[in-house]
Amino acid sequence: MTDTRSASADIEDIIDTDDSVSTRLDGEAAVILEADGMRSLGVRPLRQAVREDAIAVRDWGQARASRLRGAVQDEPIRAAVLSLGIGVLIGLLAAR
């Protein structure tokens, strides 16, 4: 059995293909939103919302990972002790 998925996910993977059904539905949704005045209320297409949210989550995750890397490099012993303590707590809770 072969796995065709790539190991690393990229935000560009979310970009939709140019299929006629998808394009037609996006166009019809735009017409409906314009007719109801929903565009002025800040309603955005689902694909655009998912793409923007994925970018925001990626940026947030990268910033948090960078902060964590810096904290571990600054105080490696403290990070190891905290990790050990958290592991023990999780182990005790899982044993219940």
Helices and strands as residue ranges (DSSP letters): G 11-14, H 20-36, G 39-41, H 46-74, H 76-95
